[in-house]
Amino acid sequence: GSSGSSGVSQRPFRDRVLHLLALRPYRKAELLLRLQKDGLTQADKDALDGLLQQVANMSAKDGTCTLQDCMYKDVQKDWPGYSEGDQQLLKRVLVRKLSGPSSG
């Protein structure tokens, strides 16, 4: 197998953003910094705005992007970019999002 998170840069950009936002809210600038660790093309940067409109809710108050509830079903628990701690965190998030009382 390959070591490190080299598998992540091969994945679709949408999936990479999805799996970061699944863990916690990010500001767009934070998201870009985090994505750059695994390699980020100019095309990816240009696509981020439109992508966030599709998969995230942006808070007007503090500018953070949170993943839309309906997107959590696309999140893979064995995502190569996740550390063990990330996976534990994701489990708790998914329990809350997928089995909690759905309002609206």
Secondary structure, DSSP 4 states (H G I P E B T S, - for coil): ---TTTTGGGS-HHHHHHHHHHHS-EEHHHHHHHHHHT---HHHHHHHHHHHHHHEEE-TTT-EEEE-GGGGGG--TT-TT--HHHHHHHHHHHHHHHHSPPP-
